[in-house]
Amino acid sequence: MDTTLSARISLLGTTALLLEAPGESSLPTQQRIWALAREAAAWPEVGEAVPGMNNLMVTFAKAPRDWRALADRLRAAW
């Protein structure tokens, strides 16, 4: 896995963010997604963290004023 590539994060409507892992699907990448889902689920601004294949959807506990702060936190944790 190339850890120099950053994850892509996009807004899903007004209720969630989607983190897409860089590169091809692999077990190490999926393990990182599972670990990040466990970590993010404990953050107060997160309602739910749902891991998928090579991605993670994070719903907001309540609509944020600025979703970029959570995106930055996800990117840093990735």
C-alpha positions, 0 to 999 in steps of 0.5 A: 500500500502506498501511504504517500497518497491521501484519502479523498473526502467528499460531502454526501448531501448535508448529513455525511462525509465519504472517505475513499481510500487511495489505491486498490482494495487490499486487506491492509487498506481495509484494516485501516478503514475498520480501525478508523471507523472504530476511532471516528465512531467515538468522536462527539461530532460523529453520529455513525461511522460505516465502513465499506469496501475501500471507503468509510461513510461518517454521518454527522451527529448534528449538521455542522457549521463547517464540515471541513473541520471533520474532514481534516480530522478524518484525513489526519487520522487516516 
